[in-house]
């Protein structure tokens, strides 16, 4: 089983801790996009081309639509936008957040979809947001920063549930903007674009422990979301189809 750490950390040092006998692993970093990829062969050159293409599409669109970058609520869908932007529009409309809330998950998913042409299994992580397509079970390790959840909790990803998105948001870690105070919100969904957007929206709803259950209920009402988890201090709340396992 492949163990993968999901930690929103600026150094991304957790990537060196992956125990791997199944995948070739490689990293591709371009400005704020930092990808860690597990595949059956090194696809770094192709990944780099895709990253530049997607980033340029987004930057060119922002240059003509400056409200796209800073909006905190959904914007009207633009059918003439590049595909990456259209996906961000669609996902964030479902979660009632601004379009940039889905950028990391959307990039991960679109690159992952392309790379499956060259590798039957792909796990691609973009700053804590993951798109996965696997043929054997994989375990994504959860890191929330609190002693109660350090190093012993993972989410099992079953092949029949993929391709899927597994995305996290935090009010304590990472560079993403959040109104919430959860240590970690993780969303499983049919797409990484949707999981990313819903993770942001769900985290925004957690200001205190009592908010965890209501936040989960909100997340699981959104079509395409299959499971949700909130960690707030020493409390973990789960709803939907999330299979946990103990990790070493």
N, C-alpha and C positions, 0 to 999 in steps of 0.2 A: 504494500500500500504506500502510496506517495503522500508524504506529509508536507504541507505547505503552510507557512506562517502568513497570516494576514495582519499586518501591523502598520498603522498610519504613523510613520516615523520618518523624519526628514533624512536620516542617514541611510535608511533601508538596509541596515546591517543584518536584519533577520534573514535576508535572502541567502547569506552565506551559511545558514544553519540548516538548509533543506537537506533531508536525507533522500538520496535519489539513486535508484538502480534501474529505473524504467525510462527516464527521459534524458534527452540532451537539453541542457538549460543554457540560456543566454540572455543578455540584457541589451536593450536599445534605448538610449536616452537622447531626446531632442528638446532642448529648452525645458519647459515644465512637464513634458511627457516623459515618464520614466517607466519603461516596460520590463517586466521579468516574464520570460516565456519558457514553458516546458513543451517540448515537441519531440518527435522521433529523429529529428536531424536539425542541424543548425541552419536556421532560416533568417539569419541576421540581416543579410543584404536586402532581401525582399521586404522584410519588416521595416527597415529604414526607409525604403522607397514609399511604402504605404503611410508611414508616420508623416513624412514630409507632405505627401499629397493631401492627407486629411487635415493636417494643421494649416496648410495653405488655403484650403477651401474655407475653413472656419475663419481664419484671419482676414481673408478677402471679403467674406460676408460681413464681418464685424466692421470693416472699414467703410462699408456702405450703409450699415444699419447699426449705429452706435448704441442704440437701446438694447440690442441683443446681449451685449456683454454684461450689463449691470442690472437687468430686470430681475426682480425678486418674485414675480408672479408670471403666469403664462402669457405669451404673446400670440397674436393671431397667426395662424399657420400660413406659411409662405410656400405655395406649391412650386415656385420657380427657384427655390433655394437648392444648394447642393444636397446630395443624399444625406451626408452626415448631419447637416443642419436640420433637414426635415425630420430625421429620426429624433433629434434632440427636442424639436418642437412637439412632436407627437407624445413622447414619453413624459415630458414635464407638464403637458396639459392634463394628463391623467392624474398627476400628483399635485397639481396646483402650486408649482414652484417655477422659478425662472429657468429659461432654457439651458443656461450654463451648468445647472445642477446635474445634467446628464452627460456632460462632455467626456469625463474619464471612462465611464462605462460604455458609451457609444464608440469611442475610439478603440477600446479593448475588443468590443464585439466585432466591429467591422474588420479589424485586422485579423482576429481569430477566424472569422468566416472565410477570409481569403486564404489563410494559411492551411486550412483543412484540405485544400487542393494538393498540398505537398506532404501533409502528415495526418494520419487518421485520428490522432489524439492531439489536442491542444489545450493547454491551460495558460491563459494570458492575464497577467495582473498589472494594473495601472494604478499605482498609488493606493492600493487597498481595494480596488474594484476589479472583479474577476469575471471573465467569460470562459466557460469550460465546455469541452466536448471530449468525453472519455469513453473507453471501451471496457475499462475495469474500474472498480471503486477507487475514489481518491478521498483524502481527508484534508480539509482546510482548517488549519489551526487558528483558533480565535485568540486574539490578544486585546485585553481591555485595560491593562495598566494597573489593575487593582490586585492585591495579594491573593484575594480569594479565587481569582481566575487566571493566575499566571501558569502557563505551561502545561495545562492538563485537560484542556477542552478543545474538541475539534468537531467540525460538521462533516458528516459523510456525504459525499456526492456519488450517487448511483448512476451508472451509465444510462439507464432508461429515462432518467430525469434530465439528460443533457441532449442538445446544447442548452445552457442556462446561464443566467447571471447571478453572481453572489457578490453583493456590493455592501460596503459599510460606510457609515458616517459617524462622526464623533464630535461632541462639544468640547473635547479635551485634547485630541490629537489631530495632527495633520494641518493642511493649509486651506482646506475648504471652509467656506463661510457657513456658519450654523448659528441658529437662534437657540438651539437646545443645549441641555446639560448632561445628556447621556454619555457614559463612558464609551459605549459602542452600540450602534444599531446595525444589524445585519439583515439584509433582505434577500430572499431567494425568489427569482422570477423567471419567466420564460425568456426574457431578454436582459442583457446587462444595462441597456439604456433605461429600461423601466426600473430595474432594481436600484440603479444609482439615484434616479429621481425620487423614488419612494423612500429610500434610505434617508435622504436629506429631509424630506417632508416629515417622516416619522420622528427623526431626531429632534426636529424643531418643536415637536409636541411634548417633549420630555423636559420638564423643569424640576420635577421632584419625583420621589419614588412612586407616589400614588398615580402618576401619569402613565406609568409603563403599560398597564393593561389597556387603557384607552388608546394609547398610541398603537399598540399591536392590533387592536380591533380595527382601527382606521386603516392600517396598512393592508390587512387581509380582506378589506372590502374592495380593493382595487383589482379589477380583472387582470389576470396575468401573474399576480403575486401568489406564490405557493407556500411561503413560510416567512416568519419574521421573528427576530430575537432582539431583545433590549437588555443591556447590562447597565445598571445604575448602582454605583458603589458595590455593595455586596449582594445585590438582588439581580437575578437573571429571570426574565420572563420570556416565554416562547409560545407561539401560536402557529398552527399550520403544520405542514409537512417538513419538519426539520429533524434529522436523525443525528443525535450527538454521540460522541464516543470519547473515551478517555485516551489521552495521548501521553507519551513520555516526555 
